[in-house]
């Protein structure tokens, strides 16, 4: 396997993980909407923060793999966050 093939495989895994994290963010948000306990809401906020930070790290990794340039990375991160926010608004 060449270095390029390994990079492409890793990039696919990164994209899959970004998608999975977006799904987790949506699910945690939905659960938080139903919660009344302050402890549960705090835990949800921490989980959301961790997931969003992880998305940022993955987007940075994606850039280091050479798959995208800086503008595409910013657009990818903004697009992921915009989509999550949009879906959250639809559920309200």
C-alpha positions in Angstrom: 0.0 0.0 0.0 1.4 3.4 -1.0 1.5 6.4 1.3 -1.1 8.1 -0.9 -3.5 5.1 -0.5 -2.9 5.1 3.3 -3.6 8.8 3.4 -6.9 8.3 1.4 -7.9 5.4 3.7 -7.3 7.6 6.8 -9.2 10.5 5.2 -12.2 8.2 4.6 -12.1 7.2 8.2 -11.9 10.8 9.3 -14.9 11.6 7.2 -16.8 8.7 8.8 -15.9 9.9 12.3 -17.0 13.4 11.6 -20.3 12.1 10.4 -20.6 9.9 13.5 -19.8 12.9 15.8 -22.5 15.0 14.0 -25.0 12.2 14.8 -23.9 12.1 18.4 -24.2 15.9 18.7 -27.8 15.8 17.4 -28.7 12.9 19.7 -27.3 14.5 22.8 -29.0 17.8 21.9 -32.4 16.0 21.6 -31.9 14.2 24.9 -30.9 17.6 26.6 -34.2 19.1 25.4 -36.1 16.5 27.4 -34.0 16.8 30.5 -34.9 18.8 33.6 -32.0 17.8 35.9 -29.2 20.3 36.1 -26.7 17.5 36.4 -27.9 15.9 33.2 -27.9 19.2 31.4 -24.3 19.9 32.6 -23.3 16.4 31.4 -25.0 17.0 28.0 -23.2 20.4 27.6 -19.8 18.7 28.4 -20.5 16.0 25.9 -21.5 18.5 23.2 -18.4 20.6 23.9 -16.2 17.5 23.6 -17.8 16.4 20.4 -17.6 19.8 18.8 -13.9 20.1 19.8 -13.3 16.6 18.3 -14.9 17.7 15.0 -12.5 20.6 14.9 -9.5 18.3 15.6 -10.6 16.0 12.8 -11.0 18.8 10.3 -7.4 19.9 11.2 -6.2 16.3 10.7 -8.0 16.2 7.3 -6.0 19.3 6.4 -2.7 17.7 7.5 -3.4 14.7 5.3 -3.3 17.1 2.3 -6.8 16.3 1.2 -8.1 19.8 1.4 -6.8 23.3 1.5 -7.4 25.9 4.2 -10.6 27.4 2.7 -12.1 24.0 2.2 -11.3 23.0 5.8 -13.0 26.2 7.1 -15.9 25.5 4.9 -16.1 21.9 6.0 -16.1 22.8 9.7 -18.6 25.7 9.2 -20.8 23.4 7.2 -20.8 20.7 9.8 -21.7 23.2 12.6 -24.3 24.9 10.5 -26.0 21.7 9.7 -26.1 20.7 13.4 -27.5 24.1 14.4 -30.1 23.9 11.5 -31.3 20.5 12.6 -31.5 21.7 16.3 -33.7 24.6 15.3 -36.0 22.3 13.3 -36.5 20.2 16.4 -37.4 23.1 18.6 
